[in-house]
Amino acid sequence: MPAKSKAQQKAAGAALSAKRDSSRKRTLKGASKEMFETMTEKELSDLASTKHKGKPEHVDKV
């Protein structure tokens, strides 16, 4: 599942980093904290590795 925006990609990267190093968990906020709690390492890796060329910074909720 590719990221829809640069912000989503950055949040996934932060959550993935915390998954790999448990001491960083307490620094997460907002979307990255929710991603950390609900997604697997594989799902986070897929989101974080999405190419960001041409992606908007943010996507409005529908």
Secondary structure, DSSP 8 states (H G I E B T S, - for coil): ---SSHHHHHHHHHHHHHHHSGGGGGG--HHHHHHHHHS-HHHHHHHHTS--TT--S-----
